[in-house]
């Protein structure tokens, strides 16, 4: 284990080997509609081929042009049923030798699923340089999650590079993962800005900090790439949004929502994780692995099936109902012998190939939302959880 949460809270999760921890859009290719085949939904650009490289700063990052494999975005036509968006996201997003980061990248490529990886900035900061981190309200070098070994930093950078070239998004899970009364909930807007600046700097100077000057750069400008986040323990959201708005961010995924269409809060799309039905009960659970782990109805024997069935129930409720985007959060963890990892993979395999389904990153979902007629989005937001238009989509829109 790289680290563990100092506090376990009711809403969502904890930091583990590759996970930061917390408590708890694109359309289609040219001339196609939401129900068309997905083979042409993203343009393929071979890694490193035909892309100019302009190094940034110390060469830790580089401008290589537009990100490959991004879906084309268009506005819904009158009377057109919206696609069913599903976002799979990962908190912490570090590689610690268990291969989970690489494995889910492979799963994403196989099932045409772009994802969002919320990288913890200190996961690319060596232990020997930990004092460079000055967390608000804590001593220099303090962190409630562990830092990675030099070898695992190198592996993490390789996976982050590959994930971006796959077409996935690199967000942030910030740095020290402080929860509770003295944690991120107590931070001011300016303290959040400091935390964000440090998360960026650790990514932008990982070569200087690690001494791996001959390694390939990350193929993106993090100042441009970073447009959203999820806070540790889903705490401190209000002041984080104030800071994010001033930084020009586009979305936040730090809350808890029902399965309804998102709206903007403080100028940012509220792309919070959602409550989905928990099997065999009348309760709902947040669509995140950690929350299933701490649910009192979960046992080692039913962990995998219950999370899988719960995610699929939430999917079906949206897919056959209001088509609200389904937002799912995870960690690269092996809790209950990997049960939640298997449940997530089974869900990806089941839902991403379905007709009209788009498995996208948060950034791609924000792109799609931005492209729509505000009047159409207002109509979509009037639909309640699981509610399909009575007279059908063609008449409703």
ROTORVEX-560565 format. One record per residue (C-alpha): residue number from 1; residue in three letters; x, y, z. Coordinates in steps of 0.25 Angstrom, whole numbers, plus 5000, padded with zeros to 4 digits. Layout:
{rec NUM,'Ala',{X,Y,Z}}
...
//
This chain:
{rec 1,'Unk',{5000,5000,5000}}
{rec 2,'Unk',{5005,5014,4996}}
{rec 3,'Unk',{4996,5021,5006}}
{rec 4,'Unk',{4983,5020,5014}}
{rec 5,'Unk',{4972,5030,5017}}
{rec 6,'Unk',{4974,5036,5031}}
{rec 7,'Unk',{4959,5038,5031}}
{rec 8,'Unk',{4948,5029,5025}}
{rec 9,'Unk',{4935,5037,5023}}
{rec 10,'Unk',{4922,5033,5019}}
{rec 11,'Unk',{4921,5039,5005}}
{rec 12,'Unk',{4933,5033,4998}}
{rec 13,'Unk',{4947,5028,4999}}
{rec 14,'Unk',{4961,5026,5002}}
{rec 15,'Unk',{4975,5026,4996}}
{rec 16,'Unk',{4981,5013,4993}}
{rec 17,'Unk',{4992,5008,4984}}
{rec 18,'Unk',{4989,5016,4971}}
{rec 19,'Unk',{4977,5023,4976}}
{rec 20,'Unk',{4976,5037,4981}}
{rec 21,'Unk',{4964,5034,4989}}
{rec 22,'Unk',{4952,5041,4994}}
{rec 23,'Unk',{4939,5040,5000}}
{rec 24,'Unk',{4930,5039,4995}}
{rec 25,'Unk',{4925,5060,4900}}
{rec 26,'Unk',{4926,5056,4889}}
{rec 27,'Unk',{4917,5050,4878}}
{rec 28,'Unk',{4921,5043,4865}}
{rec 29,'Unk',{4928,5044,4853}}
{rec 30,'Unk',{4925,5051,4840}}
{rec 31,'Unk',{4911,5049,4835}}
{rec 32,'Unk',{4907,5040,4846}}
{rec 33,'Unk',{4896,5041,4857}}
{rec 34,'Unk',{4896,5036,4872}}
{rec 35,'Unk',{4891,5023,4868}}
{rec 36,'Unk',{4901,5020,4857}}
{rec 37,'Unk',{4913,5010,4858}}
{rec 38,'Unk',{4925,5015,4867}}
{rec 39,'Unk',{4936,5010,4858}}
{rec 40,'Unk',{4938,5024,4853}}
{rec 41,'Unk',{4934,5032,4865}}
{rec 42,'Unk',{4949,5036,4868}}
{rec 43,'Unk',{4960,5039,4858}}
{rec 44,'Unk',{4972,5030,4860}}
{rec 45,'Unk',{4986,5036,4861}}
{rec 46,'Unk',{4997,5027,4863}}
{rec 47,'Unk',{5006,5030,4875}}
{rec 48,'Unk',{5017,5039,4872}}
{rec 49,'Unk',{5015,5040,4857}}
{rec 50,'Unk',{5012,5052,4849}}
{rec 51,'Unk',{5012,5061,4862}}
{rec 52,'Unk',{5021,5073,4864}}
{rec 53,'Unk',{5027,5074,4878}}
{rec 54,'Unk',{5030,5087,4885}}
{rec 55,'Unk',{5036,5085,4898}}
{rec 56,'Unk',{5030,5093,4910}}
{rec 57,'Unk',{5039,5097,4922}}
{rec 58,'Unk',{5049,5087,4926}}
{rec 59,'Unk',{5043,5077,4915}}
{rec 60,'Unk',{5034,5070,4925}}
{rec 61,'Unk',{5022,5073,4916}}
{rec 62,'Unk',{5021,5077,4902}}
{rec 63,'Unk',{5011,5083,4892}}
{rec 64,'Unk',{5009,5072,4881}}
{rec 65,'Unk',{4996,5078,4875}}
{rec 66,'Unk',{4982,5074,4877}}
{rec 67,'Unk',{4979,5062,4885}}
{rec 68,'Unk',{4977,5049,4876}}
{rec 69,'Unk',{4964,5041,4876}}
{rec 70,'Unk',{4955,5052,4880}}
{rec 71,'Unk',{4940,5050,4876}}
{rec 72,'Unk',{4933,5060,4867}}
{rec 73,'Unk',{4923,5069,4874}}
{rec 74,'Unk',{4910,5074,4868}}
{rec 75,'Unk',{4897,5079,4873}}
{rec 76,'Unk',{4885,5070,4874}}
{rec 77,'Unk',{4875,5071,4863}}
{rec 78,'Unk',{4861,5074,4866}}
{rec 79,'Unk',{4854,5062,4871}}
{rec 80,'Unk',{4867,5054,4873}}
{rec 81,'Unk',{4868,5045,4884}}
{rec 82,'Unk',{4881,5049,4892}}
{rec 83,'Unk',{4892,5038,4893}}
{rec 84,'Unk',{4894,5031,4906}}
{rec 85,'Unk',{4907,5036,4912}}
{rec 86,'Unk',{4915,5028,4922}}
{rec 87,'Unk',{4928,5034,4929}}
{rec 88,'Unk',{4938,5025,4936}}
{rec 89,'Unk',{4947,5032,4945}}
{rec 90,'Unk',{4959,5029,4953}}
{rec 91,'Unk',{4964,5036,4966}}
{rec 92,'Unk',{4979,5037,4968}}
{rec 93,'Unk',{4982,5030,4955}}
{rec 94,'Unk',{4996,5024,4959}}
{rec 95,'Unk',{5003,5012,4955}}
{rec 96,'Unk',{5010,5004,4966}}
{rec 97,'Unk',{5013,4991,4958}}
{rec 98,'Unk',{5000,4984,4959}}
{rec 99,'Unk',{4997,4987,4944}}
{rec 100,'Unk',{4983,4993,4947}}
{rec 101,'Unk',{4985,5006,4940}}
{rec 102,'Unk',{4991,4999,4928}}
{rec 103,'Unk',{4980,4988,4928}}
{rec 104,'Unk',{4968,4998,4928}}
{rec 105,'Unk',{4975,5006,4917}}
{rec 106,'Unk',{4975,4994,4909}}
{rec 107,'Unk',{4960,4991,4913}}
{rec 108,'Unk',{4957,5005,4909}}
{rec 109,'Unk',{4963,5004,4895}}
{rec 110,'Unk',{4956,4990,4893}}
{rec 111,'Unk',{4942,4996,4896}}
{rec 112,'Unk',{4944,5010,4891}}
{rec 113,'Unk',{4943,5016,4904}}
{rec 114,'Unk',{4951,5029,4907}}
{rec 115,'Unk',{4952,5031,4922}}
{rec 116,'Unk',{4957,5042,4932}}
{rec 117,'Unk',{4969,5040,4940}}
{rec 118,'Unk',{4970,5049,4952}}
{rec 119,'Unk',{4985,5049,4955}}
{rec 120,'Unk',{4990,5053,4969}}
{rec 121,'Unk',{5001,5063,4967}}
{rec 122,'Unk',{5010,5057,4977}}
{rec 123,'Unk',{5010,5043,4970}}
{rec 124,'Unk',{5021,5049,4961}}
{rec 125,'Unk',{5029,5055,4972}}
{rec 126,'Unk',{5040,5047,4978}}
{rec 127,'Unk',{5040,5044,4993}}
{rec 128,'Unk',{5054,5051,4993}}
{rec 129,'Unk',{5047,5064,4989}}
{rec 130,'Unk',{5034,5063,4997}}
{rec 131,'Unk',{5038,5076,5005}}
{rec 132,'Unk',{5035,5083,4992}}
{rec 133,'Unk',{5020,5081,4995}}
{rec 134,'Unk',{5015,5092,5004}}
{rec 135,'Unk',{5001,5088,5007}}
{rec 136,'Unk',{4991,5098,5012}}
{rec 137,'Unk',{4990,5097,5027}}
{rec 138,'Unk',{5000,5086,5028}}
{rec 139,'Unk',{5015,5085,5030}}
{rec 140,'Unk',{5024,5084,5017}}
{rec 141,'Unk',{5024,5070,5011}}
{rec 142,'Unk',{5012,5066,5019}}
{rec 143,'Unk',{5002,5056,5012}}
{rec 144,'Unk',{4991,5047,5016}}
{rec 145,'Unk',{4995,5038,5004}}
{rec 146,'Unk',{5008,5032,5001}}
{rec 147,'Unk',{5017,5037,4990}}
{rec 148,'Unk',{5022,5027,4980}}
{rec 149,'Unk',{5035,5020,4978}}
{rec 150,'Unk',{5044,5026,4967}}
{rec 151,'Unk',{5041,5013,4958}}
{rec 152,'Unk',{5026,5015,4960}}
{rec 153,'Unk',{5027,5030,4957}}
{rec 154,'Unk',{5033,5026,4943}}
{rec 155,'Unk',{5022,5015,4941}}
{rec 156,'Unk',{5012,5026,4945}}
{rec 157,'Unk',{5017,5036,4935}}
{rec 158,'Unk',{5017,5025,4924}}
{rec 159,'Unk',{5003,5022,4927}}
{rec 160,'Unk',{4998,5036,4927}}
{rec 161,'Unk',{5005,5039,4914}}
{rec 162,'Unk',{4999,5027,4908}}
{rec 163,'Unk',{4985,5030,4913}}
{rec 164,'Unk',{4985,5044,4907}}
{rec 165,'Unk',{4989,5038,4894}}
{rec 166,'Unk',{4978,5028,4895}}
{rec 167,'Unk',{4969,5040,4895}}
{rec 168,'Unk',{4966,5040,4910}}
{rec 169,'Unk',{4967,5052,4919}}
{rec 170,'Unk',{4977,5056,4930}}
{rec 171,'Unk',{4970,5063,4941}}
{rec 172,'Unk',{4975,5065,4956}}
{rec 173,'Unk',{4972,5059,4969}}
{rec 174,'Unk',{4981,5070,4975}}
{rec 175,'Unk',{4992,5066,4985}}
{rec 176,'Unk',{4992,5062,4999}}
{rec 177,'Unk',{4978,5057,5000}}
{rec 178,'Unk',{4974,5063,5014}}
{rec 179,'Unk',{4960,5060,5019}}
{rec 180,'Unk',{4953,5064,5032}}
{rec 181,'Unk',{4953,5077,5040}}
{rec 182,'Unk',{4967,5081,5036}}
{rec 183,'Unk',{4966,5076,5022}}
{rec 184,'Unk',{4962,5082,5009}}
{rec 185,'Unk',{4948,5086,5015}}
{rec 186,'Unk',{4955,5097,5022}}
{rec 187,'Unk',{4963,5103,5010}}
{rec 188,'Unk',{4960,5117,5005}}
{rec 189,'Unk',{4960,5120,4990}}
{rec 190,'Unk',{4974,5125,4991}}
{rec 191,'Unk',{4979,5112,4998}}
{rec 192,'Unk',{4972,5104,4987}}
{rec 193,'Unk',{4979,5112,4976}}
{rec 194,'Unk',{4992,5109,4983}}
{rec 195,'Unk',{4989,5094,4984}}
{rec 196,'Unk',{4985,5094,4969}}
{rec 197,'Unk',{4998,5102,4965}}
{rec 198,'Unk',{5006,5091,4972}}
{rec 199,'Unk',{4999,5080,4966}}
{rec 200,'Unk',{5002,5086,4952}}
{rec 201,'Unk',{5016,5089,4956}}
{rec 202,'Unk',{5019,5075,4960}}
{rec 203,'Unk',{5014,5070,4946}}
{rec 204,'Unk',{5021,5081,4939}}
{rec 205,'Unk',{5035,5078,4946}}
{rec 206,'Unk',{5035,5063,4948}}
{rec 207,'Unk',{5048,5062,4940}}
{rec 208,'Unk',{5055,5072,4948}}
{rec 209,'Unk',{5050,5066,4961}}
{rec 210,'Unk',{5053,5051,4957}}
{rec 211,'Unk',{5066,5054,4949}}
{rec 212,'Unk',{5060,5046,4937}}
{rec 213,'Unk',{5064,5056,4927}}
{rec 214,'Unk',{5065,5046,4915}}
{rec 215,'Unk',{5051,5041,4917}}
{rec 216,'Unk',{5040,5045,4907}}
{rec 217,'Unk',{5031,5057,4911}}
{rec 218,'Unk',{5017,5056,4914}}
{rec 219,'Unk',{5010,5060,4901}}
{rec 220,'Unk',{5001,5072,4906}}
{rec 221,'Unk',{5002,5086,4912}}
{rec 222,'Unk',{4996,5083,4926}}
{rec 223,'Unk',{4992,5098,4927}}
{rec 224,'Unk',{4982,5095,4915}}
{rec 225,'Unk',{4979,5081,4918}}
{rec 226,'Unk',{4975,5083,4933}}
{rec 227,'Unk',{4960,5087,4932}}
{rec 228,'Unk',{4954,5079,4944}}
{rec 229,'Unk',{4955,5071,4956}}
{rec 230,'Unk',{4949,5063,4968}}
{rec 231,'Unk',{4953,5068,4982}}
{rec 232,'Unk',{4958,5058,4993}}
{rec 233,'Unk',{4946,5052,5001}}
{rec 234,'Unk',{4937,5061,4992}}
{rec 235,'Unk',{4940,5072,5002}}
{rec 236,'Unk',{4943,5087,5001}}
{rec 237,'Unk',{4935,5088,4988}}
{rec 238,'Unk',{4930,5102,4989}}
{rec 239,'Unk',{4943,5109,4990}}
{rec 240,'Unk',{4949,5100,4980}}
{rec 241,'Unk',{4939,5104,4970}}
{rec 242,'Unk',{4942,5119,4973}}
{rec 243,'Unk',{4957,5116,4970}}
{rec 244,'Unk',{4954,5107,4958}}
{rec 245,'Unk',{4944,5118,4952}}
{rec 246,'Unk',{4956,5128,4952}}
{rec 247,'Unk',{4965,5118,4946}}
{rec 248,'Unk',{4956,5116,4934}}
{rec 249,'Unk',{4952,5101,4938}}
{rec 250,'Unk',{4940,5095,4931}}
{rec 251,'Unk',{4934,5085,4941}}
{rec 252,'Unk',{4935,5079,4955}}
{rec 253,'Unk',{4932,5065,4959}}
{rec 254,'Unk',{4932,5067,4975}}
{rec 255,'Unk',{4918,5065,4979}}
{rec 256,'Unk',{4907,5055,4980}}
{rec 257,'Unk',{4895,5055,4970}}
{rec 258,'Unk',{4883,5048,4966}}
{rec 259,'Unk',{4882,5042,4951}}
{rec 260,'Unk',{4878,5055,4945}}
{rec 261,'Unk',{4884,5064,4934}}
{rec 262,'Unk',{4895,5073,4939}}
{rec 263,'Unk',{4894,5088,4940}}
{rec 264,'Unk',{4905,5099,4942}}
{rec 265,'Unk',{4908,5103,4957}}
{rec 266,'Unk',{4917,5115,4958}}
{rec 267,'Unk',{4920,5115,4943}}
{rec 268,'Unk',{4925,5100,4944}}
{rec 269,'Unk',{4917,5088,4939}}
{rec 270,'Unk',{4913,5080,4951}}
{rec 271,'Unk',{4917,5066,4947}}
{rec 272,'Unk',{4916,5059,4961}}
{rec 273,'Unk',{4916,5044,4963}}
{rec 274,'Unk',{4902,5039,4964}}
{rec 275,'Unk',{4893,5030,4973}}
{rec 276,'Unk',{4889,5017,4967}}
{rec 277,'Unk',{4880,5005,4972}}
{rec 278,'Unk',{4887,4996,4982}}
{rec 279,'Unk',{4883,4981,4979}}
{rec 280,'Unk',{4873,4974,4989}}
{rec 281,'Unk',{4870,4987,4996}}
{rec 282,'Unk',{4862,5000,4995}}
{rec 283,'Unk',{4874,5008,4997}}
{rec 284,'Unk',{4883,5015,4987}}
{rec 285,'Unk',{4898,5016,4987}}
{rec 286,'Unk',{4908,5026,4981}}
{rec 287,'Unk',{4914,5020,4968}}
{rec 288,'Unk',{4928,5018,4974}}
{rec 289,'Unk',{4936,5006,4978}}
{rec 290,'Unk',{4940,5011,4991}}
{rec 291,'Unk',{4925,5014,4995}}
{rec 292,'Unk',{4921,4999,4991}}
{rec 293,'Unk',{4933,4995,5000}}
{rec 294,'Unk',{4928,5002,5012}}
{rec 295,'Unk',{4913,4999,5010}}
{rec 296,'Unk',{4908,4991,5022}}
{rec 297,'Unk',{4901,4981,5012}}
{rec 298,'Unk',{4914,4978,5005}}
{rec 299,'Unk',{4921,4965,5008}}
{rec 300,'Unk',{4934,4959,5001}}
{rec 301,'Unk',{4924,4949,4995}}
{rec 302,'Unk',{4915,4959,4989}}
{rec 303,'Unk',{4924,4970,4986}}
{rec 304,'Unk',{4926,4968,4971}}
{rec 305,'Unk',{4912,4964,4967}}
{rec 306,'Unk',{4906,4976,4976}}
{rec 307,'Unk',{4914,4987,4970}}
{rec 308,'Unk',{4913,4981,4956}}
{rec 309,'Unk',{4898,4980,4957}}
{rec 310,'Unk',{4896,4993,4963}}
{rec 311,'Unk',{4904,5000,4952}}
{rec 312,'Unk',{4896,4993,4942}}
{rec 313,'Unk',{4883,4996,4949}}
{rec 314,'Unk',{4887,5011,4949}}
{rec 315,'Unk',{4891,5010,4934}}
{rec 316,'Unk',{4877,5003,4930}}
{rec 317,'Unk',{4870,5014,4938}}
{rec 318,'Unk',{4876,5025,4930}}
{rec 319,'Unk',{4877,5018,4917}}
{rec 320,'Unk',{4862,5014,4916}}
{rec 321,'Unk',{4858,5027,4924}}
{rec 322,'Unk',{4863,5041,4923}}
{rec 323,'Unk',{4877,5038,4917}}
{rec 324,'Unk',{4884,5046,4928}}
{rec 325,'Unk',{4899,5043,4927}}
{rec 326,'Unk',{4904,5033,4937}}
{rec 327,'Unk',{4916,5037,4945}}
{rec 328,'Unk',{4925,5026,4951}}
{rec 329,'Unk',{4937,5028,4960}}
{rec 330,'Unk',{4948,5018,4964}}
{rec 331,'Unk',{4962,5015,4969}}
{rec 332,'Unk',{4972,5006,4964}}
{rec 333,'Unk',{4971,4997,4977}}
{rec 334,'Unk',{4969,4982,4980}}
{rec 335,'Unk',{4959,4983,4991}}
{rec 336,'Unk',{4952,4970,4993}}
{rec 337,'Unk',{4962,4963,4985}}
{rec 338,'Unk',{4959,4972,4973}}
{rec 339,'Unk',{4944,4970,4973}}
{rec 340,'Unk',{4941,4985,4969}}
{rec 341,'Unk',{4952,4985,4958}}
{rec 342,'Unk',{4945,4973,4952}}
{rec 343,'Unk',{4931,4979,4954}}
{rec 344,'Unk',{4935,4992,4947}}
{rec 345,'Unk',{4942,4984,4935}}
{rec 346,'Unk',{4929,4976,4934}}
{rec 347,'Unk',{4921,4989,4933}}
{rec 348,'Unk',{4930,4995,4923}}
{rec 349,'Unk',{4928,4982,4914}}
{rec 350,'Unk',{4913,4982,4916}}
{rec 351,'Unk',{4910,4996,4913}}
{rec 352,'Unk',{4920,5003,4904}}
{rec 353,'Unk',{4917,4994,4892}}
{rec 354,'Unk',{4902,4997,4893}}
{rec 355,'Unk',{4894,5005,4883}}
{rec 356,'Unk',{4894,5020,4885}}
{rec 357,'Unk',{4904,5019,4897}}
{rec 358,'Unk',{4916,5028,4897}}
{rec 359,'Unk',{4927,5025,4908}}
{rec 360,'Unk',{4934,5038,4909}}
{rec 361,'Unk',{4943,5046,4918}}
{rec 362,'Unk',{4938,5058,4926}}
{rec 363,'Unk',{4944,5068,4916}}
{rec 364,'Unk',{4937,5061,4905}}
{rec 365,'Unk',{4924,5061,4912}}
{rec 366,'Unk',{4926,5076,4915}}
{rec 367,'Unk',{4929,5078,4900}}
{rec 368,'Unk',{4916,5072,4896}}
{rec 369,'Unk',{4908,5080,4907}}
{rec 370,'Unk',{4914,5093,4902}}
{rec 371,'Unk',{4910,5090,4888}}
{rec 372,'Unk',{4895,5088,4891}}
{rec 373,'Unk',{4884,5098,4890}}
{rec 374,'Unk',{4882,5103,4904}}
{rec 375,'Unk',{4867,5101,4902}}
{rec 376,'Unk',{4869,5086,4899}}
{rec 377,'Unk',{4877,5084,4912}}
{rec 378,'Unk',{4866,5091,4920}}
{rec 379,'Unk',{4856,5081,4915}}
{rec 380,'Unk',{4865,5070,4918}}
{rec 381,'Unk',{4867,5075,4932}}
{rec 382,'Unk',{4852,5075,4934}}
{rec 383,'Unk',{4852,5060,4933}}
{rec 384,'Unk',{4853,5053,4946}}
{rec 385,'Unk',{4861,5040,4950}}
{rec 386,'Unk',{4857,5029,4941}}
{rec 387,'Unk',{4846,5037,4934}}
{rec 388,'Unk',{4845,5036,4919}}
{rec 389,'Unk',{4837,5046,4911}}
{rec 390,'Unk',{4823,5041,4911}}
{rec 391,'Unk',{4820,5044,4896}}
{rec 392,'Unk',{4834,5040,4892}}
{rec 393,'Unk',{4847,5047,4889}}
{rec 394,'Unk',{4843,5052,4875}}
{rec 395,'Unk',{4831,5060,4881}}
{rec 396,'Unk',{4838,5064,4894}}
{rec 397,'Unk',{4850,5070,4887}}
//
